[in-house]
């Protein structure tokens, strides 16, 4: 796999911690930084994907009303749970 150079500004304290970790683990700072960045991207990239998907869905204009959601949530703790609500707000027809 090919690689590229990436320059990043970090607080001095973080650099010192990276220096220490590098010495303690006998790993290069570049290796540790790349591993940390890869881990962060892996753990967080799904959020951006899910957010874009949610925005696409929201742009359709079909929603469950606040009232319907509250009625359903309130039923969950009442011992007589009702079925989850279905969309009841639709875009205005032109």
Secondary structure, 3 states (H helix, E strand, C coil): CCCCCCCCCCCHHHHHHHHHHHHHHCCCHHHHHHHHHHHHHHHHHHHHHHHHHHHHHHHCCCECCHHHHHHHHHHHCCCCCCCCCCCCECCCCC
